[in-house]
Amino acid sequence: MASIISNYFPQDSCRPPGRPTPDDDTLGDVRNDLVHLFSVSWAEIGWQLRHADSREDLRRAFEPLRGKNNDHLVAPFLKATPLATTGNEVRSIRRALGRVVERRYKAQANCNDPVNMYCEAQTAVMQARAEQLWKVRGELLKRQSTLLAARKELRSAEELEQSLQKQLNELETSFAQEQLVRILAERRCARNPLRLANAMAGLPYLTARVSYGRCSKIECNVWPKFDFRVFQKIESIWNSRERYRDLSIVELYRQEIKKLPKTVRRNKSENPLRKRLANDFGCLKLAIERGLELGVDPDRMPFIILSNFDKNREAPTTALTRTLAASERVE
């Protein structure tokens, strides 16, 4: 498995793939990158992840991330694998692979002297006089035999290493997917990108539960991401609709956005959340209206609204659309 964490370990060609337990710095780096990836794509993946009960559900949930920046972080969860495995089996294959890598290193080293000796004998054949030639050729054949045996051992070690590496990749992929499905089934880790990233960051070298426990203790200075804060506000307003039955959904959003403070109390700067929702209310209004037409599960509606909102904001504009959008702004 082209695992998440392996991309964050320094590359060392001499380190066998026993793969040390990731330290907190490594876990924190992986977790933070996952937080960013999930936050900017929550509208496309959040609903599916909250309802993922199988590996196939998991693959469908992460599919929208394929081709995006840092999609290697979820690549192991986009692969179909029929294998089922346990942590003990994965660790056993890792140890076996470590031993085979050591064998391959030793076989490589054992080829050095036979190569040099064989080359020396070839040179000697060219330098030998007629009466010396039969002895030198005899020595050449002996050295050739030694070299062929050393190379045979190297090929054997390389082939076994490749076989075990392929097996390990499949088992790690299976283990990581199964671990994530199990913890998602508890309906807690998919509530927001940080929780999900905490559970995923250590896979497949840690269980999802251990990863979550360790990462939860590591400060995340990139949280909360602005993109997810937009989703939270859209979701919270939607969830308040039962208290305002006399208002249309669009008017409810207009009312609640008006209530947002115009400045951030800490430094008196403009509130970016209010600015996003108020200035682009025309895009939000259209997103709400299109979402309501779909008749989807009410709990899914915030994801639909955010997805449509983002698409509307990114759509090409004209003088007319910009003027109409300005008229819809919430003051």
N, C-alpha and C positions, 0 to 999 in steps of 0.2 A: 504494500500500500504506500503510495506517495503520501505519507501521513502529513498532517498539519504541522506537528512539532518538528519533524525532521528538517523542514525548511528553515528552522530557526537555530538549529545546532550548527556550530562552526564545522566546515567540511574538513575532515581528517581522514585521509586515505588509509592511515595506519590504525585507525580505531575500529575494532571489530564491532559488528552490529548487535552487541548485547544491549546497546542503547540505554544509557543511564536514565533513571527517573528524572524527569525535567525539574529544574530548579524554579524558584518563584519568579525570577526575572524572565525566564523563557515562557512560563505559563502566562505571566502578565502581558507579555508582548503578543502572544497568540490570542489571548482573550480580548485585548483591546482592538486588534485588527478584526476579529469576528464581530465585536460590538458595532464597529463602524459599518461593516458589510451588511449586517442584519438591520441596522437602524435605517439606512437609506433605502432598504427594500422591504420594509415591514408590511407595507400595503399588499405586496405580492405573495409574501410567504407566511405572514403571521397567522392568518386564519387556518391555513392547512396544517401548520405545525401544532396549533392548539388541538387539532383533531386527529393527529397522526397516531394510528394504532398498529402499524405494520411497517416493514421496510419499504414496501411499495408506496405507502402513503408518504414516507419520508423522502423518497426519491422524487415524487411528484411535487412535494412542498418546496424542495430546493431547486427544482428545474429552472425557475425564473432567474436564478443566479448564474446559470451557465453562460459563459462569455463575458461576464462582468469583471471589473478589476478585482483582483484577489479571489477569483473563483476557485483557485487551487485550494483554498481553505475548506471548501465543501466538496471537492472532487471525490473523496472517498465515499461520500454519501449519495453520489449520483450513479454509482456502479451497481449493477445487478449481480448478486452473488447468491447461489443456492446453498452455500455451506452454512452450517451451524457450528459454533465452536464455544470453547470456554477459555477463561483467562489462563488456566493451567496449561491448556494445549498450546496457546499462543506463546506463553513463556518457554515451554519445552522446545518448540521449534526455533525460537530465538536463540536459546542456548546451543542447540544443535548447529544452527547456522554460524554462531560465533566460533564453535570448534572447527567447522569446515573452513571458515575464513582464515583461522590460524594455520590450518593445514595448507591452504593455498599460499599464504605468505611464506611458509617454510619451503614449499615446493618451488616457489619462484626463486628463493634464495639458493636452493640446492641446484638450480640450473646454471648458476653463474660460473662456478668452477668447471663443470663439464664442458660448457661452451668454450671457455678460455683454453682448456686443455685440448679440446678437439681442434680448435683453430691453430693452436701451436703445432699439433701433429700434422695438420695439412701443410703448414709452412715447412715443417721438417721434411716431408715427402719431396717437396720441390727442391730442397737443398741437399738431399742425400745423394751420395755416390752410388753407383750400381750395386756394389757389394753390401751397402747398408740398406738398400731399399726394402728388402723383404722384412727386415726387423722393424723398420719405421712403419711400413704398411700394416704390419701385425699390431703395433701399438695404436695406430690410427683406428683400426677396426675395434679394438678393445675400448678406446675412448668414445667411439661412435655408439657402441652398445650402451655404455654408461649414460651418454647424453640422451639417447632414445628412451631409456628407462626413466630418467628424470623428467623428460618432457611428457611421457605417458602419465606419470603421477600428477604433473601439473594439470594436464587436460582433465584427468579424472576429478581432481579437486575443483576445478572451474565448473565442470558440468554439474557436479553435486551441489555446489554453491548456487548456481543458477536455478536448479530445481527447487532447492529449499527456499531461496529468495522468492520465487514465484508462489510457492505454497504459503509462505509467511505473508506475502502481500494479500492473498485471498483471505487468509484467516484474520488478519488485522482489520481488513475492510468489513468482514462479517461481524467481528467482535465489536467494532466501533458502532456499526449500525444497530446491532442488537442492544447495546448499552444505551444508546440514545433513545431508541423506541421505548425501552423500559422506563426511563426516567420521564419521558414525555407523557407516558400513560398516567402518571400521577397528577397531570394537569397543573403543574406549578412552574416548571422550568420554561415553558413557552409563553409565560405571561408578558415577558418583555425581552429585548435583545440581550441585556446584561445577564439575566438568569440563564438564558440559553447558551450564551458564550461561556459562562462559568462551567457549565456541564460538559461542553464540547472541547474545551481548550486542551485537556490532558489526554484525550483519546488518540490512539489506542493504548498508550503506555500506562494509563490509569483508568480505573472504572469511571463512569460518568458521575457517580456519587462522590467518589474521592476527589475528582476534578472539581466538582461543584463546591465541596467543602473547602478545599485549599484556595481556589480562586476567590471565593467569597471573602476571604481574609486579606486579599491583596487589593489595595486601593486602586480604583479605576478612575483616573483623572480625565478620561474622555467621556464620562457619563454624567448626565444624560445627553445624548446627541440631540441637536436641534430638530432633526427630521422626526425623531420619535416623539419629541415634545409636541409637535404639530399633531401627530396621530393621537396622543393622549388627550389633547384638548378636543379634537373632533369626536373621539369616543366618549368622553365625559359629557359633552353636550348632548350627544345622541342618547345616552343612558338616562338623561334627565327629562326626556320627552313626556313621560307619564305625569310629571308634576305640572306640565304646561299644556294640557290637552286643548286649551282654548287657542293656542298658537299653532300655525302651520310649522312644519319642520324648518323651512327656510327662515321664517320670522324668529323662530326659537334660536337659530344660530346667529342671526343678526343681533338679537337682544343680548345673548351671552358674550358675543365678541365685543359689543359696546362696553360691557362691564370690565373687560380686561384693562389693567392699568396701562397708561400710555408710556410710562417710563419705568425703568428698573430701579427699584428703591435703593439698591446698594450704591450705584454710581450715577443715578439720575440720567442714564442714557436711554435712548428710545427702546422700548420693549420690542424685540425682534419677533416674538410670537404674535403679538397684536398686529404688528406691521404686516406680517405675512398674510394673516387671515383677513384683516380689514382692507388692506389695499387690493387684494385679489379676491374680494368677496364675490365679484361677478363670476369668476372661475369656480368658486366654491358653490355658489347657487346652482350653476349648471350641473356640477358634479352631484349635488344632492338630488336634483330633479331627475337626472338620468338614473341614479341609483334606485330611487323610489319606483321607477318604472319597471325595474327588473323583478320585483317581488321575491327577493331572496330572504333567507333566514335573517331576522332582525339583528341577531348578534354579529352577523357578517357585514352589516351595512357600513360601519365605520371604515372597514378596510376598502370597501367599494368606493366610498366617498373620497377617501384619501388618494386612491389610485386614479380616479377620474380627475380629481383636483390637480394632481401633479401633471397629468397628461394635458389638461386644459392650459395650465401655466406654461407648458413647454411648446404649445402649438404656435405656429406662425401667426402674426398679428397684422392688421391693417389699420389705417387711420380710423376707420369706422369702429372696428372691434376695440381699439384702445380707448376711443371716446366713450363707447358704451360701457366699457369696464370701469372707466373713471366715474361714471354716473352711479355705479353700483357700490362704490367704496363706502365703508362704514366709517363715519367721522367720530 
